[in-house]
Amino acid sequence: LTPEVLGFGWRATRAKVFFGLGFQDRQSSVVVMSSTPTKSGSTTGIGPFFRKLKEKQRQQLANYFPSLVDASFTTPRTRQAFMEEEAKQFAANIRLMEKDIRGLKLADETFMATCQQVLTSDLPRVYDFGDDGHVHAVGELDTIGRGCQVEDLVKVQQELSQGMEQDVLTPMKQWLFAWTTVQERLKELEEMRIEVDSRKRQVFALRQQEAKHKEALDSARNDHQKKNKAKTLEDTWRTQQRKDAKLANATATYQSMESEVLEELAGLIRDAVCLKSYLAACTEFQREAYQSLTHALLGTHGNGGPSQGPESK
């Protein structure tokens, strides 16, 4: 952490890393892909809807009863699942920290506002009988602050709030926003994976039908049967060729999207290590603010000498 001069004797930590600088460039490069790819065939409509719905149900069933469902069509997502789960836990942690830091920021603002109010209030005075027999106040009326520069306290509070918001809370919000964007992309990626797996199963079923139609053609007893079975075989073959092409396009689309989304997720995970620096910045802001507040109250510099006005380290 590199201390930076903020005025009035502050040395605040400003860790200029991914959250504050590189994040904007990476954020602008996130492009949400369409959920209806044109090259891989239609993914909307009743037919595709039920095909993907059945595939989802099969894969969910396979999680509990592996022996009942052929899982050879399922595209592995182990890497994605591990990264997503750990990033989700980190997001939960950063939300907890953001909530507590906001509470701390509000407590600081309330405390310093109360200090300003109290310090500008009058000190109670001792009253005694005077020579004239009447009760008089002993000593002059004075404030609790007794010469304390209240405007210095206002400046401390403003700089603390600004620093906490800009250099601690804003980077956390940026990471969470990026995580929300990646989560949406992960949902789209999962839908595309189901699309590919359902097409794999569909093509496999067509190949089985083709094999059965070939056997039926070989066992045809007359020309009429052969003609009908040959026509059925040809229709099945043409359907299979068309579905094969759609499967190839869907697979290519999925692989391209998977590479992009997992790279975005990996980038977020790598940048998560910066949270420690921002927590350190938070404590540094607190330390410098309350140290400046102490000097303002006592009318001293950092070395304990008398104050000649606001510090400007």
Contacts in CASP RR format, 6 or more apart in sequence:
PFRMAT RR
TARGET T0000
AUTHOR 0000-0000-0000
METHOD contacts of the structure
MODEL  1
LTPEVLGFGWRATRAKVFFGLGFQDRQSSVVVMSSTPTKSGSTTGIGPFF
RKLKEKQRQQLANYFPSLVDASFTTPRTRQAFMEEEAKQFAANIRLMEKD
IRGLKLADETFMATCQQVLTSDLPRVYDFGDDGHVHAVGELDTIGRGCQV
EDLVKVQQELSQGMEQDVLTPMKQWLFAWTTVQERLKELEEMRIEVDSRK
RQVFALRQQEAKHKEALDSARNDHQKKNKAKTLEDTWRTQQRKDAKLANA
TATYQSMESEVLEELAGLIRDAVCLKSYLAACTEFQREAYQSLTHALLGT
HGNGGPSQGPESK
1 13 0 8 1.000
1 15 0 8 1.000
1 277 0 8 1.000
1 280 0 8 1.000
1 281 0 8 1.000
1 284 0 8 1.000
2 13 0 8 1.000
2 14 0 8 1.000
2 15 0 8 1.000
3 11 0 8 1.000
3 12 0 8 1.000
3 13 0 8 1.000
3 284 0 8 1.000
4 11 0 8 1.000
4 12 0 8 1.000
4 13 0 8 1.000
4 14 0 8 1.000
5 11 0 8 1.000
5 313 0 8 1.000
6 12 0 8 1.000
6 159 0 8 1.000
6 163 0 8 1.000
6 288 0 8 1.000
7 159 0 8 1.000
7 311 0 8 1.000
7 312 0 8 1.000
7 313 0 8 1.000
8 152 0 8 1.000
8 155 0 8 1.000
8 156 0 8 1.000
8 159 0 8 1.000
8 292 0 8 1.000
8 310 0 8 1.000
8 311 0 8 1.000
8 312 0 8 1.000
9 288 0 8 1.000
9 292 0 8 1.000
9 311 0 8 1.000
9 312 0 8 1.000
9 313 0 8 1.000
10 159 0 8 1.000
10 288 0 8 1.000
10 289 0 8 1.000
10 292 0 8 1.000
10 313 0 8 1.000
11 284 0 8 1.000
11 288 0 8 1.000
11 313 0 8 1.000
12 159 0 8 1.000
12 163 0 8 1.000
12 167 0 8 1.000
12 281 0 8 1.000
12 284 0 8 1.000
12 285 0 8 1.000
12 288 0 8 1.000
13 167 0 8 1.000
13 277 0 8 1.000
13 280 0 8 1.000
13 281 0 8 1.000
13 284 0 8 1.000
13 285 0 8 1.000
14 167 0 8 1.000
14 281 0 8 1.000
15 167 0 8 1.000
15 274 0 8 1.000
15 277 0 8 1.000
15 278 0 8 1.000
15 280 0 8 1.000
15 281 0 8 1.000
17 271 0 8 1.000
17 274 0 8 1.000
17 277 0 8 1.000
18 26 0 8 1.000
18 271 0 8 1.000
18 274 0 8 1.000
19 170 0 8 1.000
19 171 0 8 1.000
19 172 0 8 1.000
19 174 0 8 1.000
19 175 0 8 1.000
19 271 0 8 1.000
19 274 0 8 1.000
19 278 0 8 1.000
20 170 0 8 1.000
20 171 0 8 1.000
20 174 0 8 1.000
23 171 0 8 1.000
23 174 0 8 1.000
23 175 0 8 1.000
23 178 0 8 1.000
23 271 0 8 1.000
26 178 0 8 1.000
26 264 0 8 1.000
26 267 0 8 1.000
27 174 0 8 1.000
27 177 0 8 1.000
27 178 0 8 1.000
27 181 0 8 1.000
30 178 0 8 1.000
30 181 0 8 1.000
30 182 0 8 1.000
30 185 0 8 1.000
30 264 0 8 1.000
32 181 0 8 1.000
32 184 0 8 1.000
32 185 0 8 1.000
32 188 0 8 1.000
33 185 0 8 1.000
33 188 0 8 1.000
33 257 0 8 1.000
35 43 0 8 1.000
35 188 0 8 1.000
35 191 0 8 1.000
36 42 0 8 1.000
36 43 0 8 1.000
36 44 0 8 1.000
37 43 0 8 1.000
37 192 0 8 1.000
37 249 0 8 1.000
37 250 0 8 1.000
37 253 0 8 1.000
39 249 0 8 1.000
39 252 0 8 1.000
39 253 0 8 1.000
40 195 0 8 1.000
40 246 0 8 1.000
40 249 0 8 1.000
40 250 0 8 1.000
40 252 0 8 1.000
40 253 0 8 1.000
41 246 0 8 1.000
41 249 0 8 1.000
41 250 0 8 1.000
42 48 0 8 1.000
43 52 0 8 1.000
43 191 0 8 1.000
43 195 0 8 1.000
48 195 0 8 1.000
51 198 0 8 1.000
51 202 0 8 1.000
52 191 0 8 1.000
52 194 0 8 1.000
52 195 0 8 1.000
52 198 0 8 1.000
54 198 0 8 1.000
55 194 0 8 1.000
55 197 0 8 1.000
55 198 0 8 1.000
55 201 0 8 1.000
56 194 0 8 1.000
58 69 0 8 1.000
58 201 0 8 1.000
59 69 0 8 1.000
59 71 0 8 1.000
59 74 0 8 1.000
59 194 0 8 1.000
59 197 0 8 1.000
61 68 0 8 1.000
61 69 0 8 1.000
62 68 0 8 1.000
62 69 0 8 1.000
62 71 0 8 1.000
62 74 0 8 1.000
73 197 0 8 1.000
73 200 0 8 1.000
73 201 0 8 1.000
73 204 0 8 1.000
74 197 0 8 1.000
75 193 0 8 1.000
75 196 0 8 1.000
75 197 0 8 1.000
75 254 0 8 1.000
77 190 0 8 1.000
77 193 0 8 1.000
79 262 0 8 1.000
80 186 0 8 1.000
80 189 0 8 1.000
80 258 0 8 1.000
80 261 0 8 1.000
80 262 0 8 1.000
80 265 0 8 1.000
83 262 0 8 1.000
83 265 0 8 1.000
83 266 0 8 1.000
83 269 0 8 1.000
84 186 0 8 1.000
84 265 0 8 1.000
86 269 0 8 1.000
87 179 0 8 1.000
87 182 0 8 1.000
87 265 0 8 1.000
87 268 0 8 1.000
87 269 0 8 1.000
87 272 0 8 1.000
90 269 0 8 1.000
90 272 0 8 1.000
90 275 0 8 1.000
91 176 0 8 1.000
91 179 0 8 1.000
94 172 0 8 1.000
94 175 0 8 1.000
94 176 0 8 1.000
94 275 0 8 1.000
95 176 0 8 1.000
97 172 0 8 1.000
97 275 0 8 1.000
97 279 0 8 1.000
98 169 0 8 1.000
98 172 0 8 1.000
98 173 0 8 1.000
98 176 0 8 1.000
101 164 0 8 1.000
101 168 0 8 1.000
101 169 0 8 1.000
101 172 0 8 1.000
101 282 0 8 1.000
102 169 0 8 1.000
104 164 0 8 1.000
104 282 0 8 1.000
104 286 0 8 1.000
105 160 0 8 1.000
105 161 0 8 1.000
105 164 0 8 1.000
105 165 0 8 1.000
105 169 0 8 1.000
108 157 0 8 1.000
108 160 0 8 1.000
108 161 0 8 1.000
108 164 0 8 1.000
108 286 0 8 1.000
108 289 0 8 1.000
109 157 0 8 1.000
109 161 0 8 1.000
112 153 0 8 1.000
112 156 0 8 1.000
112 157 0 8 1.000
112 160 0 8 1.000
112 293 0 8 1.000
113 157 0 8 1.000
115 153 0 8 1.000
115 293 0 8 1.000
116 150 0 8 1.000
116 153 0 8 1.000
116 154 0 8 1.000
116 157 0 8 1.000
118 144 0 8 1.000
119 143 0 8 1.000
119 144 0 8 1.000
119 145 0 8 1.000
119 148 0 8 1.000
119 150 0 8 1.000
119 153 0 8 1.000
119 297 0 8 1.000
120 143 0 8 1.000
120 144 0 8 1.000
120 145 0 8 1.000
120 150 0 8 1.000
121 143 0 8 1.000
121 144 0 8 1.000
122 141 0 8 1.000
122 142 0 8 1.000
122 143 0 8 1.000
122 144 0 8 1.000
123 141 0 8 1.000
123 142 0 8 1.000
123 143 0 8 1.000
123 144 0 8 1.000
123 146 0 8 1.000
125 137 0 8 1.000
125 138 0 8 1.000
125 139 0 8 1.000
125 141 0 8 1.000
126 137 0 8 1.000
126 138 0 8 1.000
126 139 0 8 1.000
127 135 0 8 1.000
127 136 0 8 1.000
127 137 0 8 1.000
127 138 0 8 1.000
128 135 0 8 1.000
128 136 0 8 1.000
128 138 0 8 1.000
129 135 0 8 1.000
129 136 0 8 1.000
130 136 0 8 1.000
145 297 0 8 1.000
148 296 0 8 1.000
148 297 0 8 1.000
148 299 0 8 1.000
149 296 0 8 1.000
149 309 0 8 1.000
149 310 0 8 1.000
152 292 0 8 1.000
152 296 0 8 1.000
152 310 0 8 1.000
153 293 0 8 1.000
153 296 0 8 1.000
155 310 0 8 1.000
156 289 0 8 1.000
156 292 0 8 1.000
156 293 0 8 1.000
156 296 0 8 1.000
157 289 0 8 1.000
159 289 0 8 1.000
160 285 0 8 1.000
160 286 0 8 1.000
160 289 0 8 1.000
163 285 0 8 1.000
164 282 0 8 1.000
164 285 0 8 1.000
167 278 0 8 1.000
167 281 0 8 1.000
167 285 0 8 1.000
168 278 0 8 1.000
168 281 0 8 1.000
168 282 0 8 1.000
168 285 0 8 1.000
171 274 0 8 1.000
171 278 0 8 1.000
172 275 0 8 1.000
172 278 0 8 1.000
175 268 0 8 1.000
175 271 0 8 1.000
175 272 0 8 1.000
175 275 0 8 1.000
178 268 0 8 1.000
179 268 0 8 1.000
182 261 0 8 1.000
182 264 0 8 1.000
182 265 0 8 1.000
182 268 0 8 1.000
185 260 0 8 1.000
185 261 0 8 1.000
185 264 0 8 1.000
186 261 0 8 1.000
186 265 0 8 1.000
188 257 0 8 1.000
188 261 0 8 1.000
189 254 0 8 1.000
189 257 0 8 1.000
189 258 0 8 1.000
189 261 0 8 1.000
192 250 0 8 1.000
192 253 0 8 1.000
192 254 0 8 1.000
192 257 0 8 1.000
193 254 0 8 1.000
193 258 0 8 1.000
195 250 0 8 1.000
195 254 0 8 1.000
196 247 0 8 1.000
196 250 0 8 1.000
196 251 0 8 1.000
196 254 0 8 1.000
199 243 0 8 1.000
199 246 0 8 1.000
199 247 0 8 1.000
199 250 0 8 1.000
200 247 0 8 1.000
202 243 0 8 1.000
202 247 0 8 1.000
203 240 0 8 1.000
203 243 0 8 1.000
203 244 0 8 1.000
203 247 0 8 1.000
206 236 0 8 1.000
206 239 0 8 1.000
206 240 0 8 1.000
206 243 0 8 1.000
207 240 0 8 1.000
209 236 0 8 1.000
210 233 0 8 1.000
210 236 0 8 1.000
210 237 0 8 1.000
210 240 0 8 1.000
213 229 0 8 1.000
213 232 0 8 1.000
213 233 0 8 1.000
213 236 0 8 1.000
214 233 0 8 1.000
216 229 0 8 1.000
216 232 0 8 1.000
216 233 0 8 1.000
217 226 0 8 1.000
217 229 0 8 1.000
217 230 0 8 1.000
217 233 0 8 1.000
220 226 0 8 1.000
220 229 0 8 1.000
291 302 0 8 1.000
292 311 0 8 1.000
295 301 0 8 1.000
295 302 0 8 1.000
295 304 0 8 1.000
295 307 0 8 1.000
295 311 0 8 1.000
296 307 0 8 1.000
298 304 0 8 1.000
298 307 0 8 1.000
299 306 0 8 1.000
299 307 0 8 1.000
300 306 0 8 1.000
300 307 0 8 1.000
301 307 0 8 1.000
301 311 0 8 1.000
302 311 0 8 1.000
END
